[in-house]
């Protein structure tokens, strides 16, 4: 049986997928995950989940974010307004810009 | 863990569902997150009619995207609240429908004209964002994770709100007057967003001690004024004489608290103003109208889970 493994580096951070292991049950999966994925990289916690319990939808099945121009729902659509007046607005703007650039780099649409 | 241990360990994203936390912490966090979740939902309901009234297709698209975001934030937050193990999502939604669930003061007032839209979409969302940015460092990890996503999205709301305000502020004389009227009416409520001054706040000390809150009402309100008073002035809005705003002369501002109507505020806090009844009733009726959707989802879940499955309790 295959178990997907998610690693959290520090307390409070996200568990992100890091690989999978073969194991006959949940207890063994936790043990193998420790050895394979928690031994060297900084690890605070690991999750294991049976592979067949995970559902997936990908770009074959879906157009994430839709197929039309949705610049109206991005801060970049309001670029002529200054965001620097409030730190948290400026932070949101740069996070969105980063996400947008990452999408474009992959050739995706928004 | 006992409450002393919680206070000792309290820090950003310190506690998660796998920690054995005392009921006092879990109840305080539930109260705070449920209030936040309810406010997202009630804000969305207040703004929803303006999708129809939007003056252009651009505005309509952006406004409906925004309302959709807010409902999503409500859902995220109910999950973060539910993970404390005190109340289920269903229970919290029922409490909101029955008028027991508490929510933000600003969403207890009726909104009638398009000129009022930036009062919520710029000022109230801006105030919310100020507060939410500090909650990325709250001690309940699922709440902080919800804030990551909320803050990511919220920048668009504030800028869109400002864009609407700019359009009105640079529009016809009539539009400018409508904007000023809306501002006069909403300004005191917006300032009350952050709640009463620290020494009147009933919950602050405990929430701060266990790391749920990282800034006081007064600190947040002052930070908001410092950023948003100059914005209002930039768009030619005249700050009403009352409540008096002290300009400290160094780019910082303070409000004279006793100029605000705290009786009204505390009536609203009990869900007992005319607006409270109206908004809660509106939402309840909408909930009832789509009850069949929830029922069919539940039926489907039961059918596909099979007869042996036991319903999962709130984690």
Interface residues (C-beta under 8 A of the other chain):
Chain A: X11 X12 X13 X14 X70 X72 X73 X74 X75 X77 X78 X81 X83 X85 X86 X87 X88 X89 X91 X92 X93 X95 X96 X99
Chain B: X12 X13 X14 X16 X58 X61 X62 X65 X66 X69 X126 X129 X130 X132 X133 X141 X144 X145 X151 X152 X153 X154 X155 X156 X158 X159 X160 X162 X163 X166 X227 X228 X230 X231
